[in-house]
């Protein structure tokens, strides 16, 4: 349907919502399809005097159901509660929905897709992943003619900033986190970011788009940054790697593996070169080969631009499955057993400076069935022992874990061994 004016209802006036209202006020006719996008209703926790000319709704569900808007924009956040209720309400009456809510889509994407497709209306969420960088559109539209093997990326700017600053300044994790909070890069409660959960929501969505399965956040294996030390960053670089928080989704005969964890990334890999608060995505397909894209993953301008792009898509009248297959055909994929995943690892040990230590370590690894790829012994002042770092050849994670547990029991160990995966990208 072609309209001269498209009436927009916006629930949530945080950073993104405020940026979107400002953009639509300045450029209502931005969409290539023609027509104007005009905000005709808003809802937020507190009223804004500067927006008093726009009709106000105290309840997001009331806004979602109101016939004063044609497109409902959900920017409240949260997997459940008012955000979910409002989106379900809008879809139930056949109203297009645009959201930036990664948690909502990661947890409830399949059920929401079923309602949207039954009503024949779009449910769009470009802004939910990588802000203004078009990760969702690449997988949903540009790569439908390919078979994707792996999607991996840096999907949380807060974590990337922390790791970049730890490397460049030598400061400890806690100190860099405090500075990130002061600068506004990290929340007062940073658990969602540094715990890896924000990135896990995003890679769950990308996995659904890449592999035609239902989003399943519960299937993701998640490990955060809290255990990473500056010493590991220094030693990894000596070995030719940079530590990044990598979110990945890969397909195999066993199913789909969705993981978030710190990983050593080769210095010459594009993901290793992404610094600061930037996000980046690496995609490998059978026909297209390797694709790499990076850009701003958050902020009022970039994220509001992604929401606006989805509004423009609604204005064209195009409707497609929410994911890569109609909702009834979406597969609920069982997670791959992470313990049986095969990979390489970095193992850092802190040992007493005494004869026979290296021999006992190598013998223990051999008994466990782990082969050493590289070995580095580098005395460092102030660490209270001698750091030994080794990288392994391919082994299952269950075998690697067993080997590390055996090493931890050696009398020469001064602290528990540190194991960090090496990225397979």
Secondary structure as the mmCIF struct_conf table of DSSP 4:
data_model
#
loop_
_struct_conf.conf_type_id
_struct_conf.id
_struct_conf.beg_label_comp_id
_struct_conf.beg_label_asym_id
_struct_conf.beg_label_seq_id
_struct_conf.end_label_comp_id
_struct_conf.end_label_asym_id
_struct_conf.end_label_seq_id
BEND BEND1 UNK A 4 UNK A 4
STRN STRN1 UNK A 5 UNK A 11
BEND BEND2 UNK A 14 UNK A 14
HELX_RH_AL_P HELX_RH_AL_P1 UNK A 15 UNK A 26
TURN_TY1_P TURN_TY1_P1 UNK A 28 UNK A 29
TURN_TY1_P TURN_TY1_P2 UNK A 32 UNK A 33
BEND BEND3 UNK A 35 UNK A 35
STRN STRN2 UNK A 36 UNK A 43
BEND BEND4 UNK A 45 UNK A 46
HELX_RH_3T_P HELX_RH_3T_P1 UNK A 49 UNK A 51
TURN_TY1_P TURN_TY1_P3 UNK A 52 UNK A 53
BEND BEND5 UNK A 54 UNK A 54
STRN STRN3 UNK A 56 UNK A 56
BEND BEND6 UNK A 58 UNK A 58
HELX_RH_AL_P HELX_RH_AL_P2 UNK A 60 UNK A 65
TURN_TY1_P TURN_TY1_P4 UNK A 67 UNK A 68
BEND BEND7 UNK A 70 UNK A 70
STRN STRN4 UNK A 71 UNK A 74
BEND BEND8 UNK A 79 UNK A 80
TURN_TY1_P TURN_TY1_P5 UNK A 81 UNK A 81
HELX_RH_AL_P HELX_RH_AL_P3 UNK A 82 UNK A 92
TURN_TY1_P TURN_TY1_P6 UNK A 93 UNK A 94
STRN STRN5 UNK A 96 UNK A 99
HELX_RH_AL_P HELX_RH_AL_P4 UNK A 102 UNK A 119
TURN_TY1_P TURN_TY1_P7 UNK A 120 UNK A 120
STRN STRN6 UNK A 123 UNK A 124
HELX_RH_3T_P HELX_RH_3T_P2 UNK A 126 UNK A 128
BEND BEND9 UNK A 129 UNK A 130
TURN_TY1_P TURN_TY1_P8 UNK A 131 UNK A 132
BEND BEND10 UNK A 133 UNK A 133
HELX_RH_AL_P HELX_RH_AL_P5 UNK A 135 UNK A 137
HELX_RH_PI_P HELX_RH_PI_P1 UNK A 138 UNK A 142
TURN_TY1_P TURN_TY1_P9 UNK A 143 UNK A 145
BEND BEND11 UNK A 146 UNK A 146
STRN STRN7 UNK A 148 UNK A 154
HELX_RH_AL_P HELX_RH_AL_P6 UNK A 157 UNK A 169
HELX_RH_AL_P HELX_RH_AL_P7 UNK A 173 UNK A 183
TURN_TY1_P TURN_TY1_P10 UNK A 184 UNK A 184
BEND BEND12 UNK A 185 UNK A 186
BEND BEND13 UNK A 188 UNK A 189
HELX_RH_AL_P HELX_RH_AL_P8 UNK A 191 UNK A 194
TURN_TY1_P TURN_TY1_P11 UNK A 195 UNK A 195
BEND BEND14 UNK A 196 UNK A 196
HELX_RH_AL_P HELX_RH_AL_P9 UNK A 197 UNK A 211
TURN_TY1_P TURN_TY1_P12 UNK A 212 UNK A 212
STRN STRN8 UNK A 213 UNK A 213
HELX_RH_3T_P HELX_RH_3T_P3 UNK A 217 UNK A 219
STRN STRN9 UNK A 221 UNK A 222
BEND BEND15 UNK A 225 UNK A 225
TURN_TY1_P TURN_TY1_P13 UNK A 226 UNK A 227
HELX_RH_AL_P HELX_RH_AL_P10 UNK A 230 UNK A 238
TURN_TY1_P TURN_TY1_P14 UNK A 239 UNK A 240
STRN STRN10 UNK A 241 UNK A 252
TURN_TY1_P TURN_TY1_P15 UNK A 253 UNK A 254
STRN STRN11 UNK A 255 UNK A 266
TURN_TY1_P TURN_TY1_P16 UNK A 267 UNK A 268
BEND BEND16 UNK A 269 UNK A 269
HELX_RH_3T_P HELX_RH_3T_P4 UNK A 270 UNK A 273
TURN_TY1_P TURN_TY1_P17 UNK A 276 UNK A 277
STRN STRN12 UNK A 278 UNK A 285
TURN_TY1_P TURN_TY1_P18 UNK A 286 UNK A 288
STRN STRN13 UNK A 289 UNK A 296
BEND BEND17 UNK A 298 UNK A 299
HELX_RH_AL_P HELX_RH_AL_P11 UNK A 300 UNK A 316
TURN_TY1_P TURN_TY1_P19 UNK A 317 UNK A 317
BEND BEND18 UNK A 322 UNK A 325
HELX_RH_3T_P HELX_RH_3T_P5 UNK A 327 UNK A 329
STRN STRN14 UNK A 331 UNK A 331
HELX_LH_PP_P HELX_LH_PP_P1 UNK A 333 UNK A 334
STRN STRN15 UNK A 335 UNK A 335
HELX_LH_PP_P HELX_LH_PP_P2 UNK A 336 UNK A 336
HELX_RH_3T_P HELX_RH_3T_P6 UNK A 338 UNK A 340
STRN STRN16 UNK A 342 UNK A 351
BEND BEND19 UNK A 353 UNK A 353
TURN_TY1_P TURN_TY1_P20 UNK A 355 UNK A 356
HELX_RH_AL_P HELX_RH_AL_P12 UNK A 357 UNK A 368
TURN_TY1_P TURN_TY1_P21 UNK A 369 UNK A 369
STRN STRN17 UNK A 372 UNK A 378
TURN_TY1_P TURN_TY1_P22 UNK A 381 UNK A 382
BEND BEND20 UNK A 383 UNK A 385
STRN STRN18 UNK A 386 UNK A 392
BEND BEND21 UNK A 394 UNK A 394
STRN STRN19 UNK A 395 UNK A 396
HELX_RH_AL_P HELX_RH_AL_P13 UNK A 397 UNK A 408
TURN_TY1_P TURN_TY1_P23 UNK A 409 UNK A 409
BEND BEND22 UNK A 410 UNK A 410
TURN_TY1_P TURN_TY1_P24 UNK A 411 UNK A 412
STRN STRN20 UNK A 413 UNK A 413
BEND BEND23 UNK A 414 UNK A 415
STRN STRN21 UNK A 418 UNK A 422
HELX_LH_PP_P HELX_LH_PP_P3 UNK A 423 UNK A 423
#
